[in-house]
């Protein structure tokens, strides 16, 4: 009985069918269109959680490779973002929006191919416990893990560090495209700027992998959070038009700003991903990692709400930007707040396990894969 393959195949078919429905149906009702897009996103999420489970399980088995695996994931994500941002505008002009949705079925088909080609050994014995009992056991294991001091403290830090980093990108986007006070960029130009940001993210992954992955979590997060706050002031230089006074054109400065911000953001995010993979107990790796990512997304959502509230209070709208500089300054100051919360992060070696040994052992008789059945294990054994 395979554990991972059915999830990849199901996720691929779900996303592919959803994208084809949106692409081929001419008079698709709005409700069905929304359901199709939700189904496509659900397929992506299922595949994402499944691969996270594989990476996390390998991180538990081989703690010294946790940073390498997360770097590989970040590298792949950055390459995908770069390709997507670079081709999106071009493809919309060539084949139209519906044609782009049709093309999105190709990556979904590749997910199906991954599920078919994935090598998994069959479990020697099938666990016959009821689904309800397994569900309750997983819930108890998650609750027990969350009560562990080594787990809830980093979780609290991850949420707070994301929540206080206010999201004011909407205000910056409207300022970018404003013809009066802003640089009056077209939407295509903004898309090209974001593609350069993907290059910065890629550079951040490479810097982390080659220079920073062996540094303690707390030390690395201190310097990355500090640089993250300082990098936010680049937007202040842009909005106050200081760049023009020193002879830097808007486009060049925005490209530099986006690349640096994304690079530092990725360097800040990578140790948190590695730390998250080390907080997952054996047996429920994918479920618990998905829970941690949900906490992070709640933090991002809180950041978006708080950022929108700040823009509203400062009366920053699509056409009014007098107080945008103040929003940028407040955001940059708040980015420094997580530095005072670093006591929540363990000062341990990133190559070592964090959880107690009993949480890293699987129960005998469960339908679990052994370490030797994982794709990454052969890479470790040969090194």
C-alpha positions in Angstrom: 0.0 0.0 0.0 1.5 3.3 -1.1 1.3 6.4 1.1 2.3 9.4 -1.1 1.5 8.4 -4.7 -2.3 8.6 -4.5 -2.1 12.1 -3.2 0.0 13.3 -6.1 -2.2 11.6 -8.6 -5.4 12.9 -7.1 -4.0 16.5 -6.7 -2.8 16.5 -10.3 -6.2 15.3 -11.7 -8.1 17.8 -9.6 -6.0 20.8 -10.7 -5.9 19.7 -14.3 -9.7 19.2 -14.6 -10.4 22.5 -12.8 -8.1 24.5 -15.2 -9.5 22.8 -18.3 -13.1 23.6 -17.1 -12.2 27.3 -16.7 -10.4 27.3 -20.1 -12.8 25.4 -22.3 -16.2 26.4 -21.0 -17.4 29.5 -22.8 -20.3 30.7 -20.6 -19.2 29.5 -17.3 -21.2 30.8 -14.4 -19.4 32.9 -11.8 -20.1 30.4 -9.0 -18.7 27.5 -11.0 -15.7 29.5 -12.1 -15.0 30.2 -8.4 -15.4 26.6 -7.5 -13.1 25.5 -10.3 -10.4 28.0 -9.1 -10.8 26.8 -5.6 -10.5 23.2 -6.7 -7.3 24.1 -8.6 -5.9 25.7 -5.5 -6.9 22.7 -3.4 -5.0 20.4 -5.8 -1.9 22.6 -5.5 -2.3 22.6 -1.7 -2.6 18.8 -1.5 0.5 18.3 -3.6 2.4 20.9 -1.5 1.5 19.3 1.8 2.4 15.8 0.4 5.9 17.0 -0.7 6.3 18.8 2.6 5.6 15.5 4.4 8.3 13.8 2.3 10.8 16.6 3.1 9.9 16.7 6.8 10.2 12.9 7.1 13.6 13.0 5.6 14.5 15.9 7.9 13.7 13.8 10.9 15.7 10.8 9.5 18.7 12.9 8.5 18.8 16.2 10.5 22.0 17.3 8.8 20.3 17.5 5.5 17.3 19.6 6.6 18.8 22.8 5.4 19.8 21.3 2.0 16.3 20.0 1.4 14.7 23.3 2.3 17.2 25.1 0.1 16.3 22.8 -2.8 12.6 23.5 -2.3 13.2 27.2 -2.1 15.4 27.1 -5.2 12.7 25.3 -7.1 10.0 27.7 -5.9 12.1 30.7 -6.9 12.8 29.3 -10.4 9.0 28.7 -10.8 8.2 32.2 -9.7 10.8 33.6 -12.1 9.4 31.7 -15.0 5.8 32.5 -14.1 6.4 36.2 -13.7 8.4 36.4 -16.9 5.9 34.5 -19.1 2.6 35.6 -17.6 2.1 38.9 -19.4 3.5 37.5 -22.7 1.2 34.5 -22.7 -1.9 36.6 -21.8 -1.2 38.7 -24.9 -0.6 35.6 -27.1 -3.3 33.2 -26.1 -5.6 35.3 -23.8 -6.7 34.6 -20.2 -8.6 31.4 -21.0 -5.6 30.1 -23.0 -3.4 30.7 -19.9 -5.8 28.7 -17.7 -5.5 25.9 -20.3 -1.7 26.0 -20.1 -1.9 25.7 -16.4 -3.2 22.2 -16.8 0.3 21.2 -18.0 2.0 21.6 -14.6 -1.0 19.7 -13.1 -0.3 16.9 -15.5 3.3 16.9 -14.4 2.2 16.4 -10.8 0.3 13.3 -12.0 3.5 12.1 -13.7 5.4 12.6 -10.4 2.8 10.4 -8.6 3.2 7.7 -11.3 7.0 7.8 -11.3 7.4 8.0 -7.5 9.2 5.0 -6.1 7.5 3.7 -2.9 7.8 0.4 -1.2 4.6 -1.2 -0.2 3.9 -1.5 3.5 4.5 -5.0 4.8 1.3 -4.9 6.9 -1.9 -2.9 6.6 -3.1 -1.2 9.8 -6.8 -2.2 10.3 -7.7 0.4 12.9 -10.7 2.5 12.2 -10.4 5.9 10.6 -11.9 7.6 13.6 -9.3 6.0 15.9 -6.5 7.1 13.6 -7.9 10.6 13.5 -8.2 10.8 17.3 -4.6 9.5 17.7 -3.3 12.1 15.2 -5.2 14.8 17.1 -3.8 13.7 20.4 -0.3 13.6 19.0 -0.6 17.1 17.6 -1.9 18.5 20.9 0.9 16.8 22.8 3.4 18.2 20.5 2.0 21.7 20.6 2.2 21.6 24.4 5.9 20.9 24.2 8.0 24.0 25.1 10.3 23.4 22.2 7.4 23.6 19.8 4.9 26.3 21.0 7.6 28.9 21.6 8.9 28.9 17.9 5.3 28.8 16.7 4.5 31.9 18.7 7.6 33.6 17.3 6.7 32.7 13.7 3.2 34.0 14.0 4.2 37.3 15.7 7.1 38.0 13.4 4.8 37.7 10.4 1.9 39.6 12.0 3.9 42.7 12.9 5.5 43.0 9.5 2.7 45.0 8.1 1.7 44.4 4.5 1.2 47.7 2.6 1.9 46.4 -0.9 -1.5 47.6 -2.2 -0.6 51.2 -1.4 2.8 50.8 -3.0 1.3 49.3 -6.1 -1.1 52.2 -6.6 1.7 54.6 -6.1 3.8 52.7 -8.7 1.1 53.2 -11.3 0.1 56.8 -10.3 0.7 59.3 -13.1 1.1 62.3 -10.7 3.0 61.6 -7.6 4.4 58.2 -8.6 6.6 56.8 -11.3 3.6 55.9 -13.5 4.7 52.3 -14.2 2.4 50.2 -16.4 1.2 46.9 -15.0 3.5 45.0 -17.4 6.5 46.9 -16.0 5.3 46.1 -12.4 5.2 42.4 -13.5 8.8 42.6 -14.8 9.8 44.2 -11.5 8.3 41.2 -9.6 10.3 38.8 -11.9 13.5 40.6 -10.8 12.3 40.1 -7.3 12.2 36.3 -8.0 15.8 36.5 -9.0 16.6 38.2 -5.7 14.7 35.4 -3.9 16.8 32.8 -5.8 20.0 34.6 -4.7 18.7 34.4 -1.2 18.4 30.7 -1.4 21.9 30.3 -2.8 23.4 32.5 -0.1 21.6 30.6 2.6 22.7 27.2 1.2 26.3 28.1 0.7 27.1 30.4 3.5 24.4 30.5 6.3 22.7 27.1 6.7 25.0 26.0 9.5 24.6 29.1 11.6 22.4 28.8 14.8 18.7 29.8 14.2 18.7 32.6 16.7 21.9 34.4 15.4 20.8 34.1 11.7 17.3 35.4 12.5 18.7 38.3 14.4 20.7 39.6 11.5 18.2 38.8 8.8 15.4 40.5 10.7 17.5 43.5 11.3 18.4 43.8 7.6 14.7 43.1 6.7 13.7 46.2 8.7 16.4 48.4 7.2 15.6 47.2 3.7 12.0 48.6 4.2 13.5 52.1 4.3 14.4 51.8 0.6 10.7 52.3 -0.1 10.9 55.5 1.9 13.7 56.8 -0.2 11.7 56.0 -3.3 8.4 57.6 -2.1 10.2 60.8 -0.9 11.9 60.9 -4.4 15.4 61.0 -2.8 16.6 58.6 -5.5 16.0 61.2 -8.2 18.0 63.7 -6.3 21.0 61.4 -6.3 20.5 60.5 -10.0 19.0 57.1 -9.8 16.0 56.5 -12.1 12.8 55.1 -10.6 12.8 51.9 -12.5 16.5 51.1 -11.6 15.9 51.9 -8.0 12.7 49.9 -7.8 14.4 46.9 -9.3 17.3 47.1 -6.8 14.8 47.6 -4.0 12.7 44.6 -5.0 15.7 42.3 -5.5 17.3 43.2 -2.1 14.0 43.0 -0.3 13.1 39.6 -1.7 16.6 38.3 -1.1 16.6 39.3 2.5 13.1 38.0 2.9 14.1 34.6 1.6 17.1 34.5 3.8 14.8 35.3 6.8 12.3 32.7 5.7 14.7 29.7 5.1 15.7 29.1 8.7 12.1 29.2 9.8 11.2 26.5 7.2 14.1 24.4 8.4 13.0 24.9 12.0 9.4 24.0 11.2 10.5 20.7 9.6 12.4 19.9 12.9 9.3 20.5 15.0 7.2 17.8 13.4 6.8 14.5 15.2 7.2 11.2 13.4 4.0 9.7 11.9 2.1 13.0 11.3 4.9 14.9 9.6 2.7 16.2 6.7 -0.3 17.1 8.9 1.8 18.9 11.5 3.9 20.8 8.9 0.6 21.9 7.3 -0.5 23.1 10.7 2.6 25.1 11.1 2.2 26.6 7.7 -1.4 27.5 8.6 -0.1 29.4 11.6 2.3 31.2 9.3 -0.5 32.1 6.9 -2.7 33.3 9.7 0.2 35.6 10.6 0.4 36.8 7.0 -3.3 37.4 7.0 -3.1 39.4 10.2 -0.3 41.4 8.6 -2.5 42.2 5.6 -5.4 43.2 7.7 -3.2 45.4 10.0 -1.5 46.9 6.9 -4.9 47.7 5.3 -6.1 49.3 8.6 -2.9 51.4 8.8 -3.4 52.7 5.2 -7.0 53.4 6.0 -6.1 55.3 9.2 -3.5 57.3 7.3 -6.0 58.0 4.5 -3.8 56.4 1.8 -6.1 55.5 -1.2 -5.7 54.9 -4.9 -5.2 58.6 -5.5 -3.9 60.0 -2.2 -0.4 59.2 -1.1 0.5 62.1 1.2 0.9 59.8 4.2 2.3 56.8 2.4 5.8 57.6 3.7 4.5 57.5 7.3 3.1 54.0 6.6 6.4 52.8 5.3 8.3 54.2 8.3 5.9 52.6 10.8 6.2 49.3 8.9 10.0 49.4 9.0 10.0 50.1 12.7 7.6 47.3 13.4 9.8 44.9 11.5 12.4 45.4 14.3 10.0 44.1 17.0 10.6 40.4 16.4 14.3 40.9 17.4 13.0 41.3 20.9 11.2 38.0 20.7 14.2 35.9 19.6 14.3 34.3 23.1 11.5 32.1 21.8 13.8 30.5 19.2 16.1 27.7 20.3 19.9 28.5 20.0 20.5 24.9 18.9 22.6 23.6 16.1 20.5 23.5 12.9 21.9 20.2 12.0 20.6 18.5 15.2 17.2 17.4 16.2 15.1 19.6 18.5 12.2 17.4 19.6 12.7 14.8 22.4 13.7 11.4 21.0 10.4 9.8 21.9 8.6 12.1 19.5 10.8 11.1 16.6 10.0 7.4 16.8 7.0 5.8 15.0 4.7 3.3 16.6 5.2 -0.3 15.6 2.4 -1.7 13.5 1.5 1.6 12.0 1.4 1.9 8.2 4.7 3.8 8.1 7.5 3.8 5.5 11.0 3.0 6.7 13.8 5.5 6.1 15.3 3.3 3.4 12.1 3.6 1.3 12.6 7.3 0.8 14.1 8.8 -2.3 16.5 10.9 -0.3 17.9 8.0 1.7 19.9 6.7 -1.3 21.5 10.1 -1.7 22.6 10.0 2.0 23.8 6.4 1.9 26.1 7.2 -1.1 27.7 10.3 0.5 
